[in-house]
Amino acid sequence: MASKKIIAICQSGGEFVTNKDDGSLFYTGGEAYALDLDQQTQLKDFKHELAETFQCSADAMAIKYFLPGNRKTLITISKDKDLKRMVNFFKDSDQVEVFVIAEEAAGRNVSNMPASRSSRTTVSETAIPSDVPLDLMQTDDAIVLDEPIETTPLAACSFSNEEKHRRAATQWENIITGVDQRFNTFAEFREALHKYSIAHGFTYKYKKNDSHRVTAKCKTEGCPWRIYASRLATTQLICIKKMNPEHTCGGATVKAGYRATRGWIGSIIKEKLKVSPNYKPKDIASDIKRDYGIQLNYTQAWRAKEIAREQLQGSYKEAYSQLPYFCEKIMETNPGSLAAYSTKEDSSFRRFFVSFHASISGFHQCRPLLFLDSTLLYSKYQGTLLAATAADGNDDFFPVAFAVVDEETEDNWHWFLSQLKSALSTSEQITFVSDFQKGIRESLLDIFGKECYHGYCVRCLAEKLNKDLKGQFSHDARRLLIQDFHAAASARKLDEFERCVENIKAISVEAYNWVVNSEPDHWANAFFGGARYNHMASNFGREFYDWVSEVDELPITQMVDVLRGKIMELIYRRRLESSQWVTRLTPSMEEKLQQEIPKAALQLLLSHGSTFEVRGESLEAVDIDHWDCSCKGWQLSGLPCCHAISVLEYIGRNIYDYCSRFFTVDSYRATYTESINPMPNVEKPERSELQEATIVTPPPTKRPPGRPKLKLIESVDIIKRQLQCSKCKGLGHNKKTCNKVNGIEEVDNPVLVGLLTDEPEGST
């Protein structure tokens, strides 16, 4: 059956304009074309067709669209999955507005949104669903949550340099129209004059420039161009009173030192910086030179970028002062959430915790399993982010809570876990997987007591073992030791575990002692009492930490707000995707179950009530009533093992009735039932509200100057090969630098050398 087609109204060449009343966007100017789309359309084909239609390069275009019924949110299409998702969003409305934005527009547009070339084409307005995230990219916010696009040089379309300069400046040619034109402020007039001079290729100088009047003339001697503006009587408006638009100079070469001020360049690149946070100073200088004919050096471009970033992100210091207000707004807009902070005695920041109600509610539908981990932050005041993530029914990560702390300490972990327990409010036994160090174990025992299990991260243990053994064993020996260690951790039965550690002992007694003294009851399947569902490492939520790395240089409130927006979008997207599922189990678990079924052609020997004996490669006992198999596969995974499936098929029972309820589509949908509500613009609270709040100042430690020195942790998967001497078999040197003779350390006395080698002195 052919998939349903929708009409994409593809627009390019115009610009976004913000409605001041409600913040919604509409698009004016440009041209529009209609194209067909369906679920089989590939992004590369769509881009190729757009490139041919609008005569530009497919490699340097951004494609965006609005969420259904929401004119405030722009979503970027960067991969095939994004395109299919858009088609799915609009399958009921039959058409969608698509905006094609050439990247050169993002660098030169000075409106509230990244410029694009598009005409406004009206689509049928639908009611805004209550669960649609409304502020993924608010135009009046300092931070845009739209997915960053990959950047290429701005001049994507093949035009000559002269044509590019003309195209870049065309929008400003008529920014000043002449006498009687009015402006709100002198600053607005001066900015317009700046752009006008660039568009017409001349330099000017001020004759008068104060709070009452502005007079400017062309800098070229003898050129009659002149303009005069002053305040319009009885109003606050600024009006052009006189203007001679004629030039006799023919324009002049633009010098960066005169016209390209840092503030002005910052305003130009601000919109590009929104969609390309890693916009490099050398690229800024190159793009400004190409598009506007203005030459910048590296320092000027770097300073302009810092100004633009400050304009976008606000002050780091102000962000800390807004924390009390920020916490109140989180709990006010998202009832049932928990947001808390604490300071030191001098009122400087210490830690901040947040868990949204949607995350708390969703966790109660997930397995009682939490992964604790941390990541460093590289903002102005540094810090560390602590996080607790869960696993949903489809084995995807689910953010539950996170905290920003001044540093990773036992006390901060204890505080984080105390807040986490308050947020979850559950008496259910939870299994935690985390690093075995950092004082987490003691904090878990103190806060959750016997109500939890603590599994050590096997990856962290393996790295520690590898580090402790480094320099003592050859590359192959260490590789086999780590391999045996992982096998011991995964071993389901005691005899399997013992066999693995005996293999370790055969290589090194020291390594064997290390393993048996590392508390196997906290990491080995054969002893561990909690339910990890085969998740052995604490970095399960890697995608969440990738989010953090993208925004960790932002001020604290903005970083948290970006993460809130990403979690909000994640919940909405997964809720929408799961509405299309028709199986009883989630796709991931359904696939695992189907892989196990073919292995179930086993022999049943005896039965005692609900207990059966099943013979395969080994003899296993299956207890149907207690969902138990002696192979421990059923208990460890939550899905019937091949032995259990054999019994269930034999007695005619439904296999799905014996799968963990956490893996059902119903539980998955319940996980994503609640939504995270939008928050107002918290960056500019009323002064009275800030004065009433507790004062919070930045932590005393600042980010040191210079490039951060990164210490890379050696992965256990890629163990560097050590030098091994082919002569004495020792480590750390080769044959040329070996100081031993026939395995005996070399000595300086030639007589002793002769005795040790059984050769007479002086023999050859």
C-alpha positions in Angstrom: 0.0 0.0 0.0 1.4 3.4 -1.0 2.1 5.8 1.8 0.1 9.0 2.0 1.6 12.0 0.3 1.5 15.5 1.8 2.1 18.8 0.0 5.2 20.7 1.2 4.9 24.5 0.6 8.6 25.2 0.2 9.5 28.9 0.7 12.7 30.8 0.4 13.9 34.3 0.0 12.0 36.1 2.7 12.4 36.7 6.4 10.7 35.9 9.7 8.8 38.6 11.5 7.7 38.3 15.2 4.2 39.2 16.3 4.8 41.5 19.3 1.5 40.5 20.9 2.0 36.8 21.3 5.5 36.1 20.1 4.4 34.0 17.1 6.3 34.1 13.8 5.1 34.8 10.3 7.1 34.8 7.1 7.2 37.6 4.4 8.8 38.0 1.0 10.5 35.5 -1.3 8.9 32.9 -3.4 7.2 29.5 -2.8 6.9 26.2 -4.6 4.8 23.1 -3.9 6.5 19.7 -3.7 5.2 16.2 -2.8 6.5 14.3 0.3 5.8 10.9 1.8 7.4 8.5 4.3 9.7 7.1 1.6 11.2 10.5 0.6 14.9 10.7 1.4 16.4 13.9 2.7 19.2 14.0 0.1 16.6 13.8 -2.7 14.5 16.5 -1.1 17.5 18.8 -0.7 18.5 18.1 -4.3 15.0 19.1 -5.6 15.1 22.2 -3.4 18.5 23.2 -4.6 17.3 23.0 -8.2 14.1 24.9 -7.5 15.8 27.8 -5.6 19.1 27.7 -7.5 21.4 27.2 -4.5 23.7 24.6 -3.1 22.1 21.6 -1.3 25.1 21.4 1.1 24.5 24.9 2.5 20.9 25.0 3.3 18.9 24.6 6.5 15.4 23.2 6.3 13.0 24.1 9.0 9.3 23.9 9.8 6.8 24.8 12.5 5.3 22.2 14.9 1.6 21.6 14.3 -0.5 24.6 15.5 2.6 26.3 17.0 4.0 29.3 15.3 6.7 29.9 17.9 8.6 26.7 17.4 11.0 26.0 14.5 12.3 22.5 14.1 15.4 21.7 12.0 15.5 18.8 9.5 19.0 17.4 9.5 18.6 13.7 8.8 16.1 11.3 7.2 14.4 10.5 10.5 13.6 14.2 11.0 12.0 14.4 7.6 9.9 11.3 8.2 8.8 12.7 11.6 7.7 15.9 10.0 5.6 13.9 7.4 4.1 12.0 10.3 3.2 15.2 12.2 1.3 16.6 9.2 -0.3 13.4 7.9 -3.8 14.7 8.9 -3.4 18.2 7.5 -2.2 17.2 4.0 0.2 20.1 3.8 3.1 21.7 5.6 5.1 24.9 5.4 8.8 24.3 4.9 11.4 27.1 5.1 14.6 26.8 3.1 17.3 29.0 4.7 20.6 29.5 2.9 23.3 29.7 5.5 24.6 33.1 4.2 21.3 34.5 5.4 21.9 33.4 9.0 25.1 35.5 9.1 23.7 38.7 7.7 20.1 38.9 8.9 19.5 41.2 11.8 15.9 40.3 12.6 14.8 38.3 15.6 15.1 35.1 13.7 17.7 33.5 11.4 16.8 34.9 8.0 15.5 32.6 5.3 14.1 33.1 1.8 10.5 32.3 2.0 7.1 33.7 1.1 4.2 33.4 3.5 1.8 30.7 2.5 -1.1 30.2 4.8 -1.9 26.7 6.0 -5.1 25.7 7.8 -4.7 26.6 11.4 -5.3 23.8 13.9 -5.9 23.9 17.6 -2.7 23.7 19.6 -2.5 20.3 21.3 -2.0 20.6 25.0 1.0 18.3 24.9 2.9 20.1 22.1 6.1 21.7 23.5 5.6 25.4 22.9 9.0 26.9 23.5 11.6 24.8 21.8 12.7 28.0 20.1 11.2 31.2 21.5 12.2 34.2 19.3 12.3 36.6 22.3 14.5 34.3 24.4 18.2 34.6 24.6 18.7 30.9 23.9 17.4 29.0 20.9 16.7 25.3 21.5 16.5 24.5 17.8 18.8 21.7 16.8 22.2 23.1 15.6 22.8 22.6 11.9 26.1 21.6 10.3 27.8 24.7 9.0 29.5 25.2 5.7 31.0 28.4 4.2 28.3 31.0 4.0 28.6 31.5 0.2 26.8 28.4 -0.7 25.3 29.6 -4.0 27.8 30.1 -6.8 27.9 33.9 -7.3 30.9 36.1 -7.9 32.3 38.1 -4.9 30.9 41.3 -6.3 27.5 39.7 -6.6 27.7 38.3 -3.0 28.6 41.7 -1.6 25.7 43.3 -3.5 23.3 40.6 -2.3 24.4 40.9 1.3 24.0 44.7 1.3 20.8 44.9 -0.8 18.6 44.6 2.3 20.2 47.8 3.7 20.1 50.0 0.5 16.9 51.6 1.5 17.2 51.4 5.3 17.4 55.2 5.2 14.9 56.8 2.8 15.4 60.5 3.4 13.9 63.5 5.1 11.0 62.9 7.6 12.0 59.3 8.2 11.6 58.6 11.9 13.3 56.4 14.4 12.6 55.5 18.0 16.0 56.3 19.4 19.3 57.8 18.3 20.9 54.4 18.7 18.5 53.0 16.1 19.3 55.9 13.8 23.0 55.4 14.1 22.7 51.7 13.5 20.6 52.3 10.4 23.2 54.9 9.2 26.0 52.3 9.7 24.2 49.7 7.6 23.3 52.3 4.9 26.9 53.3 4.5 28.0 49.7 4.0 25.2 49.1 1.5 26.3 52.1 -0.5 30.1 51.6 -0.1 31.2 54.8 1.6 32.6 55.9 5.0 31.3 58.8 7.0 32.3 60.9 10.1 30.2 62.7 12.7 30.2 66.5 12.8 27.7 66.5 15.7 26.9 63.5 17.8 25.1 64.0 21.1 21.8 63.3 22.9 20.0 66.1 20.9 21.2 65.8 17.3 23.4 63.9 14.9 25.1 65.3 11.9 27.2 63.2 9.6 29.0 63.7 6.3 30.9 61.6 3.8 34.5 61.2 4.9 35.8 61.9 1.4 36.9 65.5 1.0 34.6 67.4 -1.3 31.8 64.9 -1.4 28.4 66.6 -0.7 26.7 63.7 1.0 25.3 64.8 4.4 22.6 63.9 6.9 21.1 65.6 9.9 18.7 64.2 12.5 17.3 65.5 15.7 14.4 64.9 18.1 10.9 65.7 16.8 9.4 68.4 18.8 7.0 67.4 21.7 7.8 63.7 21.0 10.6 61.2 21.8 11.0 60.3 18.1 14.1 61.0 16.1 13.5 62.5 12.7 15.8 63.1 9.7 15.5 66.9 9.0 18.0 67.3 6.2 19.8 64.9 3.8 21.8 65.3 0.6 21.9 61.8 -0.9 24.3 62.6 -3.7 27.8 61.2 -3.7 30.7 62.4 -5.9 33.3 60.2 -4.3 32.2 56.9 -5.9 32.5 55.0 -2.6 35.6 54.1 -0.7 37.4 51.0 0.5 35.9 50.0 3.9 38.5 49.8 6.7 37.7 47.5 9.6 39.2 49.9 12.2 36.7 52.6 11.4 33.3 51.0 10.6 33.4 47.4 11.8 33.0 48.0 15.5 32.8 44.9 17.8 29.3 45.7 18.8 28.1 46.0 15.3 29.8 42.9 14.1 28.4 41.2 17.2 24.9 42.1 16.1 25.5 40.8 12.6 26.8 37.4 13.7 24.4 37.0 16.7 21.8 35.1 14.6 24.4 32.9 13.0 25.8 32.1 16.4 22.4 30.9 17.5 22.4 28.1 14.9 26.1 27.6 14.9 27.5 27.9 18.5 31.0 26.8 17.4 31.3 29.7 14.9 35.1 30.3 14.8 36.6 33.8 14.8 38.6 33.0 11.6 35.3 32.0 9.9 33.6 35.1 11.2 36.3 37.3 9.7 36.2 35.4 6.4 32.4 35.6 6.1 32.2 39.3 7.0 34.9 40.1 4.4 33.1 38.0 1.7 29.6 39.2 2.4 30.1 42.8 3.4 33.5 43.7 2.1 34.8 44.5 5.6 38.2 43.2 6.7 38.6 42.1 10.3 41.6 40.6 12.1 41.3 37.6 14.4 41.2 39.6 17.6 38.4 41.9 16.3 36.4 38.8 15.2 37.0 37.1 18.6 35.9 40.1 20.6 32.8 40.5 18.4 31.9 36.9 19.0 32.2 37.4 22.8 29.9 40.4 22.6 27.4 38.4 20.6 27.6 35.5 23.0 27.1 37.9 25.9 24.0 39.3 24.2 22.6 35.8 23.6 23.5 34.2 26.9 23.4 37.1 29.3 25.6 37.4 32.4 26.9 34.4 34.3 26.8 36.4 37.5 23.2 37.4 36.9 22.3 33.8 36.2 23.3 32.8 39.8 21.3 35.7 41.2 18.2 34.4 39.4 18.4 30.9 40.9 15.9 31.4 43.7 13.4 32.9 41.3 14.2 30.1 38.8 13.4 27.4 41.3 10.1 29.0 42.2 9.1 29.2 38.5 10.0 25.6 37.9 7.7 24.4 40.7 5.0 27.0 39.8 4.8 26.1 36.1 5.3 22.3 36.7 3.5 21.4 39.9 4.9 18.2 41.5 8.4 19.1 40.5 11.3 19.6 42.9 13.8 22.4 42.5 16.2 23.2 45.3 19.5 25.1 45.8 21.9 25.8 48.6 24.6 28.3 49.2 27.7 28.6 51.4 28.0 30.8 54.4 29.1 33.7 52.2 26.0 33.3 49.9 28.1 31.9 47.1 26.6 29.1 45.0 27.1 25.5 46.2 24.5 23.3 44.4 21.2 23.2 42.5 18.9 20.2 42.0 15.9 19.8 39.7 13.5 16.9 38.9 10.5 17.7 36.8 7.1 16.1 37.6 6.9 14.5 34.2 10.2 12.7 35.0 9.1 11.7 38.5 5.8 10.3 37.2 7.5 8.6 34.3 10.0 6.9 36.5 7.3 5.1 38.4 6.3 3.4 35.1 9.9 2.3 34.5 12.0 -0.4 36.0 13.2 0.5 39.6 16.7 1.0 38.2 18.7 4.2 38.3 22.1 5.0 36.8 24.2 7.6 38.7 27.0 9.4 36.9 28.6 12.8 36.5 30.2 15.1 34.0 32.4 18.1 34.2 31.1 21.5 33.1 33.2 24.0 31.3 31.4 27.3 31.9 33.0 30.4 33.3 32.7 29.0 36.9 33.1 25.3 36.0 31.4 22.8 38.3 30.0 19.3 37.9 26.7 17.9 36.8 25.4 14.9 38.7 22.5 13.0 37.1 20.2 10.0 37.7 18.8 8.4 34.5 16.5 5.4 34.2 15.8 2.9 31.4 12.4 3.0 29.8 10.5 0.0 28.4 12.3 0.3 25.1 15.7 0.3 26.7 16.2 4.0 26.0 17.5 6.4 28.6 15.0 8.4 30.6 16.2 11.5 32.5 14.9 11.5 36.1 16.9 14.2 38.0 20.1 16.2 37.7 22.0 18.7 39.8 24.8 21.3 39.2 27.3 21.3 42.1 30.4 23.4 42.7 32.5 20.2 42.8 32.1 16.4 43.0 32.4 15.5 46.6 30.9 12.9 49.0 28.8 15.7 50.6 27.4 16.8 47.3 26.5 13.3 46.3 24.8 12.8 49.7 22.8 16.0 49.2 21.8 15.0 45.6 20.6 11.5 46.7 18.6 13.1 49.6 16.9 15.4 47.1 16.3 12.5 44.8 14.6 10.4 47.5 12.4 13.3 48.4 11.4 13.7 44.7 10.7 10.1 44.1 8.7 9.4 47.3 8.7 5.7 46.8 9.1 2.7 49.2 10.0 0.4 46.3 13.4 -1.2 46.3 15.5 0.6 43.7 18.7 -0.8 42.1 21.4 1.8 41.6 24.3 1.4 39.2 27.2 3.8 39.7 31.0 4.1 40.2 32.3 2.2 43.2 34.2 5.3 44.5 33.2 8.9 45.2 31.4 8.0 48.5 28.2 7.1 46.7 28.0 3.7 48.5 27.9 5.3 51.9 25.3 7.9 50.9 23.0 5.2 49.4 23.2 3.2 52.6 22.5 6.2 54.7 19.6 7.6 52.6 17.9 4.5 51.1 19.2 1.9 53.5 18.1 -1.6 52.8 15.5 -0.3 50.4 18.0 -0.3 47.6 20.7 -2.4 45.9 24.0 -0.9 44.7 25.6 -2.3 41.6 29.1 -1.2 40.8 29.8 0.0 37.3 31.6 -2.9 35.6 33.2 -0.5 33.1 34.7 1.6 35.9 36.0 -1.5 37.7 37.6 -2.8 34.5 39.3 0.6 34.0 40.6 0.5 37.6 41.9 -3.0 37.2 43.6 -2.2 33.9 45.2 0.9 35.5 46.4 -1.0 38.5 47.9 -3.7 36.3 49.6 -1.4 33.8 53.3 -1.9 33.6 53.2 -5.4 35.2 51.8 -7.5 32.3 52.1 -7.6 28.5 49.4 -6.2 26.2 47.9 -9.6 25.5 48.0 -10.7 29.2 46.1 -7.5 30.2 43.6 -7.9 27.4 42.8 -11.5 28.5 42.6 -10.4 32.2 40.0 -7.7 31.3 38.2 -10.1 29.1 38.0 -12.7 31.9 36.8 -10.0 34.3 33.9 -9.1 32.1 33.1 -12.8 31.7 33.1 -13.2 35.5 30.7 -10.2 35.9 28.3 -11.6 33.3 28.4 -15.2 34.6 25.0 -16.2 35.8 26.0 -19.1 38.0 28.5 -19.6 40.7 30.5 -22.3 38.9 30.8 -20.1 35.8 32.0 -17.2 37.9 34.6 -19.4 39.6 35.8 -20.7 36.3 36.4 -17.1 35.1 38.3 -16.0 38.2 40.4 -19.2 38.0 41.4 -18.1 34.5 42.5 -14.8 36.0 44.4 -16.6 38.7 46.3 -18.6 36.1 47.6 -15.4 34.6 48.2 -13.4 37.9 47.6 -14.2 41.5 47.7 -10.5 42.2 44.9 -9.8 39.7 42.9 -12.7 41.2 43.2 -11.2 44.7 42.2 -7.8 43.3 39.0 -9.3 41.8 37.9 -11.4 44.8 38.5 -8.4 47.2 36.5 -5.9 45.0 33.2 -7.0 46.5 31.8 -9.3 43.7 28.4 -9.2 45.4 28.1 -5.6 44.1 28.9 -6.4 40.5 28.8 -10.1 39.6 25.5 -11.5 38.3 26.2 -14.7 40.3 26.0 -12.8 43.6 24.2 -9.5 43.0 20.7 -9.3 44.6 19.3 -6.4 42.7 17.7 -6.2 39.2 20.0 -4.6 36.6 18.3 -6.1 33.6 21.7 -6.8 32.1 22.8 -3.1 32.3 26.2 -3.3 33.9 27.6 0.2 33.3 26.6 3.6 34.9 27.0 5.5 31.6 23.7 4.2 30.3 22.4 7.8 29.7 25.2 8.8 27.4 22.9 10.8 25.1 21.9 12.9 28.1 25.5 13.7 28.8 26.0 14.6 25.2 23.2 17.1 25.6 25.1 18.6 28.6 28.4 18.8 26.6 26.6 20.9 24.0 25.4 23.5 26.5 27.8 23.3 29.4 29.3 26.7 28.6 26.0 28.5 29.1 25.1 30.4 32.3 23.5 28.0 34.8 19.9 29.0 34.4 20.1 28.9 30.7 21.9 25.5 30.6 19.2 24.0 32.8 16.4 25.6 30.7 18.0 24.1 27.5 18.0 20.7 29.1 14.4 21.2 30.2 13.5 21.9 26.7 15.3 18.9 25.4 13.6 16.6 27.9 10.3 18.2 27.0 10.9 17.5 23.3 12.0 13.9 24.1 8.8 13.2 26.0 6.7 14.6 23.2 8.5 12.8 20.4 8.5 9.4 22.1 4.8 9.7 23.1 4.0 10.4 19.4 6.2 7.5 18.1 4.7 5.0 20.6 1.2 5.9 19.4 2.0 4.1 16.2 3.1 0.8 17.9 0.8 -2.2 17.5 2.7 -4.9 19.3 2.2 -5.8 23.0 5.9 -5.3 23.9 8.0 -2.3 22.9 10.0 -2.8 19.6 13.3 -3.5 21.4 11.9 -6.1 23.8 9.8 -7.7 21.0 12.9 -8.2 19.0 14.8 -9.7 22.0 11.9 -12.1 22.6 11.7 -13.1 19.0 15.4 -13.9 19.0 14.9 -16.2 22.0 11.9 -18.2 20.7 13.8 -20.2 18.0 16.1 -21.5 20.8 13.1 -23.0 22.7 13.0 -26.4 20.9 14.1 -28.2 24.0 13.2 -31.4 25.8 10.9 -31.4 28.9 11.7 -34.3 31.3 9.7 -34.0 34.4 7.1 -31.8 36.0 6.3 -31.2 39.7 3.3 -28.8 40.0 4.5 -25.6 38.4 8.1 -26.7 38.2 9.5 -28.3 35.1 12.9 -29.7 34.1 14.2 -28.7 30.7 17.2 -30.3 28.9 19.2 -28.3 26.4 22.9 -27.8 26.6 22.4 -28.2 30.4 19.6 -29.4 32.7 17.5 -26.4 34.0 14.6 -26.1 36.4 11.8 -23.7 35.5 9.2 -22.5 38.0 6.3 -20.9 36.1 4.5 -19.6 39.1 7.5 -17.7 40.4 8.9 -16.7 37.0 12.2 -18.4 37.8 14.7 -20.5 35.8 17.9 -22.0 37.2 19.8 -20.5 34.3 18.9 -17.1 35.7 18.3 -15.7 32.3 14.6 -15.0 33.0 15.4 -13.1 36.2 18.2 -11.1 34.8 16.5 -9.9 31.6 12.8 -9.7 32.6 11.9 -11.8 29.5 11.3 -15.6 29.4 14.4 -17.5 28.6 14.4 -20.3 26.0 13.8 -22.9 28.8 10.7 -20.9 30.1 9.4 -20.5 26.6 9.6 -24.3 26.0 7.5 -24.9 29.1 5.0 -22.1 28.3 4.5 -23.4 24.8 4.1 -26.9 26.1 1.4 -26.1 28.6 -0.3 -23.7 26.1 0.2 -20.4 27.9 0.7 -17.0 26.4 4.4 -16.1 26.4 3.6 -12.3 26.7 1.8 -12.9 30.0 5.2 -13.8 31.5 7.1 -10.8 30.3 7.9 -7.9 32.7 5.1 -5.4 32.7 7.8 -2.6 32.3 8.4 -3.8 28.8 4.8 -3.5 27.6 3.7 -0.7 25.2 1.1 0.4 27.8 3.8 1.0 30.4 5.9 2.8 27.9 3.1 5.1 27.0 2.3 5.7 30.7 6.0 6.7 31.1 5.5 9.5 28.7 2.0 10.5 29.6 2.9 13.7 31.5 4.4 16.7 29.8 6.9 19.3 30.9 5.1 22.7 30.8 6.7 25.7 29.2 8.3 28.3 31.4 8.1 32.1 31.0 11.2 34.0 30.1 13.0 33.7 33.4 16.1 35.7 32.2 14.5 39.1 33.1 12.5 38.8 36.2 11.0 41.9 37.8 13.5 43.7 40.0 11.0 43.5 43.0 11.0 39.7 42.7 14.8 39.6 42.7 15.0 41.9 45.7 12.7 39.7 47.7 14.7 36.5 46.8 17.8 35.2 48.6 21.0 36.6 47.1 23.2 33.9 45.4 26.6 34.8 44.1 28.9 32.8 41.8 31.2 30.2 43.4 34.7 31.5 44.2 36.5 29.2 41.7 36.7 30.6 38.2 37.7 28.8 35.1 41.5 29.2 34.7 42.8 31.1 31.7 43.9 29.2 28.6 42.8 26.0 26.9 41.6 23.3 29.4 44.0 20.4 29.8 42.2 17.2 29.1 43.3 14.0 30.7 42.1 11.2 28.6 41.2 8.0 30.4 42.6 4.9 28.7 39.8 2.8 27.5 39.8 -0.9 28.4 38.7 -1.7 24.9 41.8 -0.3 23.4 44.8 -1.1 25.6 48.0 0.4 24.4 50.7 -2.1 23.6 53.7 -1.8 25.8 57.3 -2.3 24.6 58.5 -5.8 25.3 62.2 -6.8 25.0 62.7 -9.8 22.7 66.0 -10.5 24.5 65.0 -10.7 28.2 61.2 -10.6 27.7 61.0 -7.7 30.1 58.6 -4.8 29.7 59.2 -1.1 29.1 62.2 -1.4 26.8 63.4 -3.1 23.6 66.4 -5.1 22.6 68.6 -2.1 21.8 68.2 -0.6 25.3 68.2 -3.9 27.2 70.7 -3.8 30.1 70.7 -7.6 30.7 73.0 -10.3 29.3 71.3 -13.7 28.9 68.5 -12.6 31.2 71.0 -11.3 33.9 71.3 -7.6 34.6 74.4 -6.1 33.0 77.2 -4.9 35.2 80.1 -2.6 34.5 82.9 -4.9 35.7 84.1 -6.9 32.6 85.5 -9.6 34.8 82.1 -10.2 36.4 80.6 -10.1 33.0 82.9 -12.9 31.9 82.1 -15.0 35.0 78.4 -14.5 34.6 78.5 -15.5 30.9 80.9 -18.4 31.4 83.4 -16.7 29.1 87.1 -15.9 29.9 88.1 -12.3 30.1 89.1 -10.9 26.8 87.6 -13.8 24.7 85.9 -13.0 21.5 
